[in-house]
């Protein structure tokens, strides 16, 4: 299995942004030193209480410069907010300076207010996503690219540099709704599956549909399922559960507010579903959270639960959110990372 951590470069309220960056880069250095496979970066805008990670490709470039081995993943680059040619240039540049360590994760994001701030109608997000991903792939693989789409038109553009990895860096796509699992499977691309508030049993049918689409489209040997999951590791189960509780509950309340807000905005698909999930998260107890798909406990307990999930869902890798909610003290997060790398990963590598 591939082991990664998903990190949001959490803000430190009342303290300079420079300290938030310094702490997160210390985590990056520890991940490289202790042998983690991949560092995964989110993309979060206009939320100063949550994160300073608004420019993931800039951060990926910095990580490339201070590491030599570890993969650098985007989870995800929000495609509809990008100009495809600029994105192709910048992502290929990161792939070059990292000597081919970029994993290009893409998605649409569910935060509708970010789209409004950028002046992009959320109702266009699905069409824009398809168009932009198509352009980026063409820009990486063709000497000159021309395009006449609904949102972008250009003629005979030579994008440089090309990626270090040929023909392209690995591309993984965030799957959320039932139809996206099938459509991504038909394209033969790996998927991210987030289980921040769903159980493994709830998402298993969608993963089966993804694999069936892979096989039906002749991609049975391709694809891959990578699970993004709240996680935390401490020397004992009791310590892990106690240390993570305030941050995890804060995260669920934060997600409830975001979903409730998005459900009210124009052009949002699945508004009723988002509103229902928001109500569920606003009232979720810690015990209910622990019964969901989370990896919280001692190294032994986390490894055991991860093996269960691997068997149940057929996982190819995980993106563990070791500081889900962004409120866990930095030293504790560093300990969780070290235990992950030294005591959990070796059981699966």
C-alpha positions as CSV (number, residue, x, y, z in Angstrom):
1,X,0.0,0.0,0.0
2,X,1.0,3.6,-0.6
3,X,1.0,5.6,2.6
4,X,0.5,9.4,2.6
5,X,-0.7,12.1,4.9
6,X,-3.2,14.8,3.9
7,X,-2.3,18.1,5.3
8,X,-4.0,21.5,5.2
9,X,-1.2,23.7,6.6
10,X,-3.6,24.7,9.4
11,X,-3.7,28.2,10.7
12,X,-2.5,29.2,14.1
13,X,-5.1,31.8,15.3
14,X,-3.4,34.7,17.0
15,X,0.0,33.8,15.7
16,X,1.8,34.8,12.5
17,X,1.2,32.9,9.3
18,X,5.0,32.3,9.2
19,X,4.7,30.0,12.3
20,X,1.9,28.0,10.6
21,X,4.2,27.5,7.6
22,X,7.2,26.6,9.8
23,X,5.2,24.0,11.7
24,X,3.9,22.4,8.5
25,X,7.3,22.3,6.9
26,X,8.7,20.6,10.0
27,X,6.0,17.9,9.4
28,X,7.2,17.7,5.8
29,X,10.8,17.2,6.9
30,X,9.8,14.5,9.4
31,X,7.8,12.7,6.7
32,X,10.8,12.7,4.4
33,X,13.2,11.6,7.2
34,X,10.9,8.8,8.4
35,X,10.1,7.3,5.0
36,X,6.5,8.4,4.2
37,X,5.5,7.6,0.6
38,X,3.6,10.9,-0.1
39,X,2.7,14.3,1.2
40,X,-0.8,15.4,0.1
41,X,-1.8,19.0,-0.1
42,X,-5.3,20.5,0.0
43,X,-6.4,23.7,-1.7
44,X,-8.4,26.0,0.7
45,X,-9.3,29.6,0.0
46,X,-10.6,32.6,2.1
47,X,-10.8,30.7,5.4
48,X,-8.1,32.4,7.7
49,X,-9.2,30.5,10.8
50,X,-8.6,27.1,9.0
51,X,-5.7,27.1,6.7
52,X,-2.9,29.1,5.0
53,X,-2.8,26.6,2.1
54,X,-4.4,28.5,-0.8
55,X,-1.6,27.9,-3.3
56,X,-0.8,24.2,-3.3
57,X,1.5,24.3,-6.4
58,X,3.7,26.9,-4.7
59,X,3.9,24.7,-1.6
60,X,4.6,21.6,-3.7
61,X,7.5,23.5,-5.3
62,X,8.9,24.3,-1.8
63,X,8.5,20.7,-0.8
64,X,10.3,19.5,-3.9
65,X,13.2,21.8,-3.1
66,X,13.7,20.4,0.5
67,X,13.1,16.7,-0.2
68,X,14.6,14.1,-2.5
69,X,12.5,11.0,-2.2
70,X,8.9,11.6,-1.1
71,X,6.1,12.0,-3.6
72,X,4.2,15.3,-3.6
73,X,0.5,15.0,-4.2
74,X,-2.3,17.5,-4.8
75,X,-5.6,16.4,-3.1
76,X,-7.0,18.2,-4.9
77,X,-6.2,21.0,-7.4
78,X,-9.6,22.6,-7.9
79,X,-9.7,22.7,-11.7
80,X,-12.6,24.9,-12.5
81,X,-10.9,27.8,-10.7
82,X,-7.8,27.6,-12.9
83,X,-6.7,28.7,-16.4
84,X,-5.7,25.4,-18.0
85,X,-2.6,26.6,-19.8
86,X,-1.2,28.3,-16.7
87,X,-2.0,25.2,-14.7
88,X,-0.2,22.9,-17.2
89,X,2.9,25.1,-17.1
90,X,3.1,25.3,-13.3
91,X,2.3,21.7,-12.6
92,X,4.9,20.5,-15.2
93,X,7.4,22.8,-13.6
94,X,6.9,21.2,-10.2
95,X,7.2,17.8,-11.8
96,X,10.5,18.9,-13.4
97,X,12.1,20.4,-10.3
98,X,11.0,17.4,-8.2
99,X,12.5,14.9,-10.8
100,X,9.1,13.3,-11.4
101,X,7.6,13.2,-7.9
102,X,4.3,15.0,-8.6
103,X,1.0,13.2,-8.3
104,X,-1.7,15.4,-10.0
105,X,-4.9,15.0,-8.0
106,X,-7.8,16.9,-9.3
107,X,-11.4,17.7,-8.3
108,X,-14.1,20.3,-8.2
109,X,-14.5,21.1,-4.4
110,X,-17.8,21.5,-2.7
111,X,-17.2,25.0,-1.3
112,X,-19.5,27.1,-3.5
113,X,-18.6,30.4,-1.8
114,X,-15.0,30.0,-3.2
115,X,-16.4,29.9,-6.7
116,X,-18.5,33.0,-6.1
117,X,-15.4,34.9,-4.9
118,X,-13.5,33.9,-8.0
119,X,-16.4,34.8,-10.2
120,X,-17.0,31.3,-11.5
121,X,-20.6,30.0,-11.4
122,X,-20.6,26.7,-9.5
123,X,-23.2,25.4,-11.9
124,X,-20.4,25.4,-14.6
125,X,-18.0,23.5,-12.4
126,X,-18.6,20.0,-13.9
127,X,-18.2,21.2,-17.5
128,X,-15.2,23.4,-16.7
129,X,-13.6,20.5,-14.9
130,X,-13.8,18.2,-17.9
131,X,-12.6,20.9,-20.3
132,X,-9.7,22.0,-18.2
133,X,-8.4,18.4,-17.5
134,X,-8.6,17.7,-21.2
135,X,-6.6,20.8,-22.1
136,X,-3.9,20.1,-19.4
137,X,-3.4,16.5,-20.7
138,X,-3.2,17.8,-24.3
139,X,-0.8,20.5,-23.3
140,X,1.5,18.0,-21.7
141,X,1.5,15.5,-24.5
142,X,1.4,17.6,-27.7
143,X,4.1,19.9,-29.1
144,X,1.5,22.5,-29.9
145,X,-2.1,22.5,-28.8
146,X,-5.2,24.1,-30.2
147,X,-8.6,24.1,-28.5
148,X,-12.1,25.4,-29.2
149,X,-14.1,24.7,-26.1
150,X,-17.1,26.3,-24.4
151,X,-14.9,28.2,-21.9
152,X,-11.4,28.2,-23.5
153,X,-10.2,28.8,-27.1
154,X,-6.7,29.1,-28.4
155,X,-4.6,28.2,-31.4
156,X,-1.1,26.6,-31.8
157,X,0.2,27.1,-28.2
158,X,3.4,25.4,-27.2
159,X,3.3,24.8,-23.5
160,X,6.7,24.5,-21.8
161,X,8.0,22.8,-19.9
162,X,6.7,19.3,-20.5
163,X,6.4,17.2,-17.4
164,X,9.4,15.1,-16.2
165,X,7.1,12.0,-16.1
166,X,6.1,11.0,-19.6
167,X,3.5,11.2,-20.9
168,X,2.1,12.8,-17.8
169,X,2.4,12.7,-14.0
170,X,-0.1,10.3,-12.5
171,X,-3.6,11.8,-12.4
172,X,-6.1,10.9,-9.7
173,X,-9.6,12.2,-9.5
174,X,-11.8,12.9,-6.5
175,X,-15.0,10.8,-6.7
176,X,-18.0,12.0,-4.7
177,X,-21.3,11.4,-6.4
178,X,-22.4,7.9,-7.7
179,X,-22.1,9.0,-11.4
180,X,-18.5,10.2,-11.0
181,X,-17.3,6.8,-9.7
182,X,-18.6,5.3,-12.9
183,X,-17.4,8.0,-15.3
184,X,-13.9,8.0,-13.8
185,X,-13.8,4.2,-14.0
186,X,-14.7,4.4,-17.7
187,X,-11.7,6.6,-18.2
188,X,-9.4,4.2,-16.3
189,X,-8.2,6.8,-13.8
190,X,-7.4,6.2,-10.1
191,X,-9.8,7.8,-7.6
192,X,-9.7,9.5,-4.2
193,X,-12.5,8.5,-1.9
194,X,-13.0,10.7,1.2
195,X,-14.7,9.1,4.2
196,X,-14.7,12.0,6.5
197,X,-18.3,11.3,7.5
198,X,-19.3,8.2,5.5
199,X,-18.8,4.7,6.7
200,X,-16.9,2.1,4.6
201,X,-20.2,0.2,4.2
202,X,-21.8,3.3,2.7
203,X,-19.1,3.8,0.1
204,X,-18.4,0.2,-0.8
205,X,-21.2,0.0,-3.5
206,X,-19.8,3.1,-5.3
207,X,-16.3,1.5,-5.3
208,X,-17.8,-1.7,-6.7
209,X,-19.4,0.4,-9.5
210,X,-16.1,2.1,-10.2
211,X,-14.3,-1.3,-10.5
212,X,-17.1,-2.7,-12.7
213,X,-16.7,0.4,-15.0
214,X,-13.0,-0.1,-15.1
215,X,-13.4,-3.7,-16.2
216,X,-16.1,-3.0,-18.7
217,X,-14.0,-0.3,-20.4
218,X,-10.9,-2.5,-20.7
219,X,-9.0,-0.8,-17.8
220,X,-9.2,-3.7,-15.3
221,X,-5.5,-3.6,-14.7
222,X,-5.4,0.2,-14.2
223,X,-7.2,2.5,-11.9
224,X,-6.8,2.4,-8.1
225,X,-8.6,3.4,-4.9
226,X,-7.0,5.8,-2.5
227,X,-8.8,6.5,0.8
228,X,-8.7,9.9,2.5
229,X,-9.5,9.3,6.1
230,X,-9.3,11.0,9.5
231,X,-6.5,9.4,11.5
232,X,-4.5,9.8,14.6
233,X,-1.9,7.6,16.4
234,X,-0.6,7.7,19.9
235,X,1.1,5.1,22.1
236,X,-2.2,3.8,23.5
237,X,-5.8,3.8,22.3
238,X,-7.0,5.8,25.2
239,X,-4.3,8.5,24.7
240,X,-5.1,8.7,21.0
241,X,-8.9,9.1,21.5
242,X,-8.4,11.7,24.2
243,X,-5.9,13.8,22.2
244,X,-7.9,13.9,19.0
245,X,-11.4,14.5,20.3
246,X,-11.5,18.3,20.4
247,X,-10.0,18.7,17.0
248,X,-12.2,16.0,15.3
249,X,-15.4,17.4,16.7
250,X,-14.3,20.9,15.7
251,X,-13.8,19.5,12.2
252,X,-17.3,18.0,11.9
253,X,-18.9,21.3,13.1
254,X,-16.7,23.2,10.6
255,X,-17.8,20.8,7.8
256,X,-21.4,21.2,8.8
257,X,-21.2,24.9,8.4
258,X,-19.6,24.7,5.0
259,X,-22.1,22.2,3.7
260,X,-25.0,24.2,5.0
261,X,-23.7,27.3,3.4
262,X,-23.0,25.6,0.1
263,X,-26.5,24.1,0.0
264,X,-28.0,27.6,0.0
265,X,-26.0,28.9,-3.0
266,X,-27.0,29.0,-6.6
267,X,-26.0,26.3,-9.0
268,X,-25.1,23.7,-6.3
269,X,-25.9,20.1,-7.2
270,X,-27.3,17.9,-4.5
271,X,-28.4,20.8,-2.2
272,X,-30.8,18.6,-0.2
273,X,-28.1,16.0,0.3
274,X,-25.6,18.6,1.5
275,X,-28.2,20.1,3.9
276,X,-29.0,16.7,5.3
277,X,-25.3,15.9,5.8
278,X,-24.8,19.2,7.4
279,X,-27.5,18.5,10.0
280,X,-26.0,15.1,10.7
281,X,-22.5,16.6,11.3
282,X,-23.8,19.4,13.4
283,X,-25.2,16.9,15.9
284,X,-22.6,14.1,15.6
285,X,-21.2,12.9,18.9
286,X,-17.6,11.8,19.4
287,X,-18.7,8.2,20.0
288,X,-20.6,8.3,16.7
289,X,-17.6,9.6,15.0
290,X,-15.4,6.8,16.3
291,X,-17.9,4.2,15.0
292,X,-17.4,5.6,11.5
293,X,-14.5,5.1,9.2
294,X,-11.6,6.6,11.1
295,X,-8.1,5.4,12.0
296,X,-7.6,6.5,15.6
297,X,-5.7,4.5,18.2
298,X,-2.4,2.8,19.0
299,X,-0.2,1.7,16.1
300,X,-1.5,-1.9,16.5
301,X,-5.1,-0.8,16.5
302,X,-4.7,1.4,13.5
303,X,-2.9,-1.3,11.6
304,X,-5.6,-3.8,12.4
305,X,-8.4,-1.4,11.3
306,X,-6.5,-0.4,8.2
307,X,-6.2,-4.1,7.1
308,X,-9.9,-4.5,7.6
309,X,-10.6,-1.5,5.3
310,X,-8.1,-2.8,2.8
311,X,-9.9,-6.1,2.6
312,X,-13.4,-4.5,2.6
313,X,-12.6,-1.8,0.0
314,X,-9.6,-3.1,-1.9
315,X,-7.4,-0.1,-1.1
316,X,-4.3,0.8,-3.0
317,X,-3.3,3.5,-0.6
318,X,-4.4,5.9,2.1
319,X,-4.2,9.7,2.7
320,X,-4.3,10.0,6.5
321,X,-5.5,13.3,8.0
322,X,-3.4,13.3,11.1
323,X,-4.5,16.7,12.2
324,X,-8.2,16.6,11.1
325,X,-9.6,19.9,12.4
326,X,-6.2,21.5,12.7
327,X,-6.4,21.8,16.5
328,X,-4.0,19.0,17.7
329,X,-0.8,20.3,19.2
330,X,2.1,20.2,16.8
331,X,4.3,17.9,18.9
332,X,1.5,15.4,19.1
333,X,1.1,15.4,15.3
334,X,4.8,14.8,14.9
335,X,4.5,11.9,17.2
336,X,1.6,10.5,15.3
337,X,3.5,10.8,12.0
338,X,6.6,9.0,13.5
339,X,4.4,6.2,14.8
340,X,2.7,5.9,11.4
341,X,6.0,5.6,9.6
342,X,7.9,3.5,12.0
343,X,5.2,1.2,13.4
344,X,2.3,1.0,11.0
345,X,3.7,1.3,7.5
346,X,6.2,-1.6,7.9
347,X,3.3,-4.0,8.4
348,X,2.1,-3.2,4.9
349,X,5.2,-2.5,2.8
